[in-house]
């Protein structure tokens, strides 16, 4: 029986696929490669020593997806596929709603018609909105400030409604905080297209010479050094959380389980830059600009539910994160396209 991983060639998906393969699971990657490189599959095979089947497919194509599920006898699903750039979602909201909601609905319908009832959904801490007080708990009311965030809120509601209608579903909703880092081998990492939307890939590209400097948006927040504080979680810890969640779904009687995946601690922007300078041995030029609308001072998780229920907690430090990210970036200065 096979675990279907939608978006499995992407940043978080690929790290999770590797851990599943190393645990002897049979995995099928479904990805249209619109935001990922086919070289990822070669590296997954290199690192795992196992073949990694890929079906190049738009998950919104429910009929083709169903045929694939039949062919490979899919029994469980990890759903990573989706558009994920906050700024782009503001410019192209219809595209984001159509793609993220449409692909999820197509996937759920294909699962439902084939009695596949275990699914882990890749959600986000963006569902807590801008007013959440840290540490953020799962019971916090959900909200969003952009179309990307609203797609996560809406999909979570769809999943809860589905489980009410059919309590045989076992659904895990994982709310990530700030995924960062890379595989320790330096063979898998984050390879954003164009200008990075997230902090650490931008810092890494400055260190490797692809960018001139880092812009820090606001240094007058009510934090110890004036810069924003976030919960940065190593992608390897995050991938391990998905494996734990899948194990939990096989045993639980709860139709829907929701978990924060974070470290439970905050790191400021300047602290992250300093850690990356230690890891790389390079100076990161910094310029300070005004705050961006919608940014908040502090955001970090309360991950205690994941620890108590899943037996999971983040293990890697901010120095581990930066060392692994630098190893990836320095060995792959142009990402997978080199």
C-alpha positions in Angstrom: 0.0 0.0 0.0 1.2 3.4 -1.0 1.4 6.9 0.7 0.6 9.6 -1.9 2.5 12.8 -1.3 1.1 15.7 -3.3 3.7 18.4 -3.8 6.4 15.9 -2.8 9.1 17.5 -5.0 8.8 20.8 -3.1 10.8 22.0 -0.1 9.0 20.5 2.8 7.5 17.7 0.8 10.8 16.4 -0.4 12.3 16.3 3.1 9.2 14.4 4.3 9.4 12.0 1.4 13.0 11.2 2.3 12.1 10.4 5.9 9.2 8.2 4.8 11.5 6.3 2.4 14.1 5.9 5.1 11.4 4.3 7.2 10.7 1.8 4.4 7.4 3.3 3.4 6.2 3.0 -0.2 5.8 6.5 -1.5 4.3 8.1 -4.7 5.1 11.7 -5.4 2.4 13.7 -7.3 3.7 17.0 -8.5 3.4 19.2 -11.6 6.9 20.6 -11.0 5.6 24.1 -11.5 7.5 25.2 -8.4 10.0 22.4 -8.0 12.9 20.8 -9.9 12.9 17.2 -11.3 16.5 17.0 -9.9 14.9 16.7 -6.5 13.8 13.2 -7.3 17.3 12.2 -8.4 18.7 13.4 -5.1 15.9 11.7 -3.1 16.9 8.4 -4.8 20.6 9.1 -4.2 20.0 9.8 -0.4 17.5 7.0 0.2 19.0 4.3 -2.1 15.5 3.6 -3.4 13.5 4.5 -6.5 11.1 7.4 -6.1 8.1 7.2 -8.4 6.8 10.5 -9.7 3.5 11.2 -11.4 3.7 14.6 -13.1 0.1 15.7 -12.6 -2.0 18.7 -11.6 -3.7 17.7 -8.4 -6.8 19.7 -9.6 -7.3 17.0 -12.3 -9.5 14.7 -10.1 -10.1 12.1 -12.8 -6.4 11.6 -13.5 -5.6 11.7 -9.8 -8.1 9.0 -9.2 -6.6 6.8 -11.8 -3.2 7.2 -10.2 -4.6 6.3 -6.8 -6.1 3.1 -8.2 -2.9 2.1 -10.1 -0.7 2.6 -7.0 -3.2 1.4 -4.4 -2.9 4.5 -2.4 -4.0 4.2 1.3 -2.9 7.4 2.9 -2.2 11.0 1.7 0.1 13.8 2.7 -1.1 17.0 1.0 1.5 19.6 0.4 0.6 20.8 -3.1 -0.5 24.4 -3.4 0.6 28.0 -4.2 2.3 29.6 -1.2 3.6 33.1 -1.8 1.7 35.7 0.4 2.5 38.7 -1.8 1.6 36.9 -5.0 -1.7 35.9 -3.5 -2.6 39.5 -2.9 -1.9 40.3 -6.6 -3.6 37.2 -7.9 -6.3 36.2 -5.4 -8.5 34.3 -7.9 -5.6 32.1 -9.0 -4.8 31.3 -5.4 -8.4 30.4 -4.4 -9.0 28.4 -7.6 -5.8 26.4 -7.3 -5.5 25.8 -3.6 -9.2 25.1 -3.0 -9.8 23.4 -6.3 -6.9 21.0 -5.9 -7.8 20.1 -2.4 -11.5 19.5 -3.3 -10.4 17.3 -6.2 -8.1 15.3 -3.9 -10.7 14.8 -1.2 -13.3 13.7 -3.8 -10.8 11.2 -5.2 -10.0 9.9 -1.7 -13.7 9.7 -0.7 -14.7 7.6 -3.7 -11.8 5.2 -3.0 -12.3 4.8 0.7 -9.0 6.5 1.4 -9.6 8.1 4.8 -6.2 9.1 6.3 -4.9 12.5 5.3 -2.3 15.0 6.7 -2.8 18.6 5.6 0.0 21.1 5.3 -1.5 24.2 7.0 0.2 27.3 8.4 0.5 29.6 11.4 -0.9 32.3 9.1 -4.4 31.0 10.1 -3.9 32.7 13.5 -4.1 36.1 12.0 -2.2 39.2 13.2 -3.6 39.6 16.7 -2.6 36.2 18.2 -0.7 36.4 21.5 2.4 34.2 21.7 2.8 31.5 22.6 0.0 30.6 20.2 -2.2 27.6 21.0 -4.4 25.5 18.7 -7.6 26.8 20.3 -7.0 30.3 19.0 -9.7 31.5 16.6 -8.5 31.4 13.0 -8.3 34.4 10.7 -6.1 35.7 7.9 -4.8 38.9 6.3 -4.2 37.7 2.7 -5.7 35.3 0.2 -3.0 32.6 0.8 -3.8 32.6 4.5 -7.5 32.5 3.8 -7.1 29.4 1.6 -5.5 27.6 4.6 -8.4 28.8 6.9 -11.0 27.6 4.3 -9.4 24.3 3.7 -9.2 23.6 7.4 -12.9 24.3 7.6 -13.6 22.0 4.6 -11.7 19.2 6.4 -13.7 19.7 9.6 -17.0 19.7 7.8 -16.0 16.6 5.9 -15.2 14.8 9.1 -18.5 15.8 10.6 -20.4 14.3 7.6 -18.2 11.2 7.6 -16.5 10.4 11.0 -14.5 7.6 9.5 -12.0 10.2 8.2 -8.8 10.6 10.1 -7.3 14.0 9.3 -4.3 15.7 10.7 -3.9 19.4 10.3 -0.4 20.7 10.9 0.1 24.4 11.4 3.7 25.2 10.6 5.5 28.3 12.0 8.6 29.3 10.0 10.2 26.3 8.2 13.9 26.8 7.5 17.2 24.9 7.1 18.1 22.0 4.8 19.0 18.4 4.8 22.4 17.9 6.6 23.9 16.3 3.4 23.6 19.6 1.6 21.7 17.8 -1.2 18.2 19.0 -0.4 17.2 22.5 0.5 15.0 25.5 -0.2 15.3 26.8 -3.8 12.9 29.7 -4.2 12.1 30.9 -7.7 13.0 34.6 -8.2 13.4 36.8 -5.2 13.0 34.8 -2.0 9.8 35.6 0.0 11.2 34.2 3.2 14.0 35.5 5.5 16.6 32.7 5.7 16.8 31.9 1.9 17.4 35.7 1.3 20.1 35.8 4.0 21.7 32.7 2.4 21.7 34.3 -1.0 23.4 37.4 0.4 26.1 35.2 1.9 26.7 33.4 -1.3 26.8 36.6 -3.3 23.5 36.4 -5.2 22.1 39.5 -3.3 23.9 42.7 -2.2 22.3 43.0 1.2 19.4 42.1 3.4 16.7 44.6 4.2 15.3 44.4 7.7 11.8 45.8 7.8 11.5 47.6 11.1 13.9 47.8 14.0 11.6 49.6 16.4 9.4 46.7 17.5 8.9 46.1 21.3 11.5 43.3 21.2 14.9 43.0 22.8 16.8 44.2 19.7 13.9 46.0 17.9 13.5 43.4 15.2 10.6 41.0 14.7 10.7 37.7 16.5 9.6 34.4 14.9 9.6 30.7 15.6 12.0 29.1 13.1 11.7 25.4 12.8 14.2 23.1 11.0 12.7 21.5 8.0 14.0 18.1 9.2 12.1 18.5 12.5 9.0 19.5 10.5 9.3 16.5 8.2 9.6 14.2 11.3 6.4 15.8 12.6 4.5 14.6 9.5 5.7 11.0 10.1 4.5 11.2 13.7 1.2 12.7 12.6 0.6 9.8 10.1 1.4 7.3 12.8 -1.1 9.0 15.1 -3.8 8.9 12.5 -3.5 5.1 12.2 -4.3 4.7 15.9 -6.6 7.6 16.9 -10.4 7.6 17.1 -10.5 11.3 16.5 -11.7 12.4 13.0 -9.7 15.6 13.1 -6.5 16.4 15.0 -4.8 19.8 14.9 -1.2 20.5 15.9 1.2 23.4 16.0 4.7 22.5 14.7 7.1 25.0 16.1 9.9 25.1 18.6 8.1 27.1 21.3 10.8 29.8 21.2 11.3 33.0 19.3 14.4 34.2 17.5 14.8 37.8 16.3 15.8 38.7 12.8 19.1 40.1 14.0 19.7 36.9 16.0 19.1 34.8 12.9 21.5 37.0 10.9 24.2 36.7 13.6 23.7 32.9 13.7 24.1 32.7 9.9 27.3 34.8 10.0 28.7 32.4 12.6 27.8 29.4 10.3 29.1 30.9 7.1 32.0 32.9 8.4 30.7 35.8 6.2 29.3 39.2 7.0 25.7 39.9 6.0 25.3 43.5 4.9 22.0 44.9 6.4 19.9 47.9 5.6 16.9 48.9 7.7 13.6 50.0 6.2 10.2 50.9 7.7 7.9 48.2 8.9 5.8 46.4 6.4 2.0 46.5 6.8 0.6 43.5 8.5 3.9 42.4 10.2 3.7 41.8 13.9 6.4 42.0 16.6 6.4 38.5 18.0 5.0 35.1 16.9 5.9 31.7 18.3 4.1 28.5 18.9 2.9 26.6 21.9 3.9 23.1 20.6 2.9 21.2 23.8 -0.1 19.4 22.2 2.2 17.9 19.5 4.6 16.8 22.2 1.9 15.2 24.5 -0.1 13.6 21.7 2.4 12.8 18.9 5.5 12.4 21.1 7.1 14.9 18.9 9.2 18.1 19.6 11.7 20.1 17.7 15.2 19.1 18.4 17.5 21.3 16.2 18.8 24.7 17.3 19.0 28.0 15.3 22.8 27.2 14.9 21.9 23.8 13.4 19.4 25.5 11.1 22.0 28.0 9.8 24.8 25.5 9.4 22.6 23.2 7.3 21.2 26.1 5.3 24.7 27.4 4.5 25.9 23.9 3.6 23.0 23.7 1.1 23.5 27.2 -0.3 27.3 27.1 -0.5 27.2 23.7 -2.3 24.3 24.8 -4.6 24.8 28.5 -5.1 22.2 28.6 -7.9 20.0 26.0 -6.3 18.9 22.9 -8.3 19.4 24.8 -11.6 23.2 24.8 -11.5 
